[in-house]
């Protein structure tokens, strides 16, 4: 399911990709990869606020995910994007 989501993501069908990643996550909630992919999918679908909240909540719920470098780096990038957008609106 995660691979199917990646193929959909590569085809720019972000919402369908998110659905596949959510299915993968429900089957293996301890695996951080689908959650990370869901969040990145939301970011590319221009739902930055949703993607940030998703990763923040996952990291708060499962502290072991903090050790997952890609999740933390993606969250930092999302904060940076949100910050840059906030400066543009001023």
C-alpha positions in Angstrom: 0.0 0.0 0.0 2.8 2.4 0.8 4.4 1.6 -2.6 1.1 2.2 -4.3 0.9 5.5 -2.5 4.4 6.5 -3.7 3.4 5.7 -7.3 0.3 7.9 -7.0 2.3 10.6 -5.4 4.8 10.5 -8.2 1.8 11.0 -10.6 0.8 14.1 -8.7 -2.4 12.5 -7.4 -1.8 13.5 -3.9 -5.2 12.8 -2.4 -5.2 9.3 -3.7 -1.7 8.8 -2.5 -2.7 10.1 1.0 -5.5 7.5 1.1 -3.1 4.7 0.3 -0.7 6.0 3.0 -3.5 6.1 5.5 -4.4 2.5 4.7 -0.8 1.5 5.2 -0.6 3.4 8.4 -3.7 1.8 9.8 -2.2 -1.7 9.1 1.1 -0.8 10.8 0.6 2.2 13.1 4.1 1.7 14.7 5.7 2.2 11.3 6.6 5.9 11.0 7.0 5.8 7.2 3.4 5.9 6.1 2.7 8.8 8.6 5.6 10.7 7.2 4.3 10.1 3.7 0.8 11.2 4.7 2.2 14.5 6.0 4.3 15.1 2.9 1.3 14.4 0.8 -0.7 17.0 2.6 2.1 19.5 2.2 2.2 18.9 -1.6 -1.6 19.1 -1.7 -1.2 22.6 -0.2 -2.5 21.7 3.2 0.6 22.8 5.1 -1.2 23.3 8.4 -2.7 19.8 8.3 0.8 18.3 7.5 2.4 20.1 10.4 -0.3 19.1 12.9 -0.2 15.5 11.8 3.6 15.2 12.4 3.4 17.2 15.7 0.6 14.9 17.0 2.4 11.7 15.9 5.7 12.8 17.5 3.8 13.7 20.7 2.0 10.3 20.7 5.0 8.2 20.0 8.3 9.6 21.3 10.2 6.9 19.4 9.3 8.7 16.2 11.5 11.6 17.3 14.4 9.3 16.5 13.2 9.1 12.9 15.4 11.7 11.2 13.2 12.1 8.0 10.1 12.9 10.1 12.0 15.6 12.2 13.6 17.1 9.1 10.3 17.2 7.2 8.7 18.9 10.2 11.5 21.5 10.3 11.1 22.1 6.6 7.3 22.6 7.1 7.9 25.1 9.9 10.3 26.9 7.6 7.7 27.0 4.8 5.0 28.2 7.1 7.3 30.9 8.4 8.2 32.0 4.9 4.5 32.2 4.0 3.8 34.2 7.0 6.4 36.8 6.0 4.9 37.0 2.5 1.5 37.8 3.9 2.8 40.7 6.0 
